[in-house]
């Protein structure tokens, strides 16, 4: 039995808390938020703190879940490790490439602590099967990939939590907050990316600092071509779409279902993701699988989980897209 504590009681913490409480091998000991009013959101019977140092020192949880604004992910994760806890940190792994690489070096320097990063879409049933099919080589080499994230965010989304619209506290907009998972999957499925040519813009008149829409052409080291598009300017939240073309087949993930396109154009259904109930169904439901795998890795001492080093490339890609958008030049991530 492992014990857990959660730092930050914002929107995403509810998903972590639910996953922890559904796992009979994990005990939720405490939660923490600097807002005293968040005490009302603390699960019944769980200790509440406003100082995470005090919480970790008193409760001594095996794992601390970091569910804070982006700019706090690295410093709080490091401090939790220094206080003796394993860490499971929400995405993004860092605010920029330099911070991500520093965090990876910190991970290497603390081999006795597990630091897991929440890029849970790698654990979606559709992605797991697609990765297996690609790696098998039975359909030939990947020649093309596409990732679309057509989401919507109202102005109130930024007004209610202003940090989301700033460079200083968010590190970016629709990429680092909404579509970092899709960028991670394009790299995960297609392999190393050689260069990126991108356009970064604001289509919404929200008065925020960060981007709300991005398009990018990707050139993979394998020779494959890729297209990435993400926006918060859609009229509603729709499912992420991912397509992979190989020498012998075409695969697509649409509305959380993996299809293989047959020679006659019909689509063969191969796998379907578990869905999270409620209005945020489009998030996917793999947080629980990833969290379970992380705790199992701690229990067994294995390295079979998503490390900081595994997540660094997602930030390198975001920085390269931002740089290409600013300069109008093709950038190597």
Secondary structure, 3 states (H helix, E strand, C coil): CEEEEEECCCCCHHHHHHHHHHCCCEEEEEEECCCHHHHHHCCCCCEEECCHHHHHHHHCCCEEEECCCHHHHHHHHHHHHHCCCEEEEECCCCCCHHHHHHHHHHHHHCCCCCEEEECHHHHCHHHHHHHHHHHHCCCCCEEEEEEEEECECCHHHHHHCHHHHCHHHHCCCHHHHHHHHHHHHHHHHHCCEEEEEEEEECCCCCCCCCCCEEEEEEEECCCCEEEEEEECECCCCCCCEEEEEECCCEEEEECCEEEEECCCCCEEEEEECCCCCCCCHHHCCCHHHHHHHHHHHHHHCCCCCCCHHHHHHHHHHHHHHHHHHHHCCCECC
